[in-house]
Amino acid sequence: MMRAYTALGQRHLLARTYQRCVDTLRHELDLPPDAQTSHLYYLLVHGLAPEE
């Protein structure tokens, strides 16, 4: 979803999706997002092309 929103130029939906992930993991499992998810979000927010 985050890649799709970025490709569509919907950065606000990218941020909303990531925040929903963070909130759900914290509320349901008391865990942070995994490193891959956080790294992907960082790359997308900063306009860097993630490696496939």
C-alpha positions as a printed Julia matrix, in Angstrom:
52×3 Matrix{Float64}:
  0.0    0.0    0.0
  2.74   2.46   0.88
  4.47   1.96  -2.47
  1.17   2.32  -4.32
  0.28   5.56  -2.56
  3.73   6.93  -3.3
  3.44   5.99  -6.98
  0.07   7.75  -7.12
  1.5   10.86  -5.46
 -0.69  10.37  -2.4
  1.93  11.12   0.25
 -0.69  11.91   2.89
 -2.11   8.39   2.45
  1.4    6.97   2.69
  1.84   8.67   6.06
 -1.64   7.65   7.23
 -1.04   4.01   6.29
  2.28   3.88   8.1
  0.83   5.55  11.2
 -2.09   3.12  11.21
  0.43   0.27  11.1
  2.4    1.75  14.0
 -0.73   2.35  16.08
 -2.23  -1.08  15.43
  0.97  -2.95  16.25
  1.43  -0.94  19.43
 -2.19  -1.36  20.54
 -2.67  -5.01  19.59
  0.79  -6.49  20.18
  2.77  -3.81  22.05
  5.4   -3.95  19.29
  6.97  -1.44  16.91
  6.92  -1.99  13.15
  9.71  -4.22  11.9
 12.89  -2.68  10.55
 11.97  -3.37   6.91
  8.67  -1.52   7.21
 10.26   1.47   8.92
 13.08   1.55   6.38
 10.66   1.42   3.46
  8.67   4.28   4.96
 11.86   6.32   5.4
 12.89   5.73   1.79
  9.47   6.63   0.41
  9.13   9.78   2.53
 12.56  10.98   1.43
 11.93  10.26  -2.25
 14.51   7.51  -2.46
 13.8    4.55  -4.71
 13.6    1.4   -2.6
 15.35  -1.69  -3.86
 12.95  -4.39  -4.97
